[in-house]
């Protein structure tokens, strides 16, 4: 879903130039937009953004101006087009009475993201030790799926209004590398698409297997991204 409505108008205006200056790239496993760091470094840290259902790479790309100026920001497009416009990472289905994703589409999207991360790092000479994967809604679920099954690929994941599907849990292997994965979780208490309880259950699951995720809840916030979420996310990123 579109998230820009949940962000202050000033932020949208400040990001306009960045959006206008960057063309869609299609040379890697996923199509994407790239916002280059304004403070140059030989090997910049990188944030890879994964949008939600029905959206595209332009949506979260508008958040580029919120991140530190020395970061490379990459916003990827999901592989499956929707008939009414926009894209999805997978189709939602019910498995044994529980909401989950289509298994083949989940597997394909996960494989594409896992190919995409090292491709981005190689192309832009980014710092592989400071690579972060962040997503909203479906993009958050993909961030969980990639980060928790391949923790050596990223330093941390940021999950905004997401949850952990039952199908993911058997794939997770608790290793010392996994326990070092940084995890940021943000969820609105009035989210009517992915419930706050589902977001909290993901946090409880992660703490139960030995991770130390950082969980932020927001009174009165629905299925969106607020300025408060972005402030907390960037503060976490800087630590």
WOZI-V41367 format. One line per field, one symbol per residue. phi: phi as a letter, one per 20 degrees, with the letter a starting at -180 (. if undefined). psi: psi as a letter, one per 30 degrees, with the letter a starting at -180 (. if undefined). burial: 1 if it has 16 or more other C-alpha atoms within 10 Angstrom, else 0. A space follows every 10 residues. Layout:
phi->???
psi->???
burial->???
//
This chain:
phi->.fdffedggg ffffegffff edefdcedfc fadcdffedf bfcffcdddd fegmdbffff gfegffegfe eedddedfed fdfeonbcea efbdclmdfb dggffgffff ffffffgfff gffdlfefec dcdcbdlgff fffgfffedc fffcfacddd lcbdfgffgf eedfcgfffe fecdccbffd fddcfgffff ffffffffdo ecfddcdcfm eeeacdffff fffffffff
psi->lkfffgkkee eeeffeeeef fklkkhfafk klkkjkkfjk leiklkkkkj lakgaaffdf fffefflkfg kkkkjlklfj kkeglallfl kklkjhgkka lkeeeeeeee eeeeeeefee eeeghljffh kkkklkceee eeeeeeeffi ffflelkkjj halklefeef fkkjleeeff kkkkkkkkfg kgejleeeee eeeeeeefgg lilkkkljkg kbiakleeee eeeeeeef.
burial->1111001000 1000100110 0000000011 1111111000 0011111111 1111111111 1111101101 1111111111 1000011111 1100000001 1100110011 0111011111 1000111101 1111111111 1111111111 1011111111 1111101100 0000000110 1111111111 1001110111 0110010000 1110111100 1111110011 001000100
//
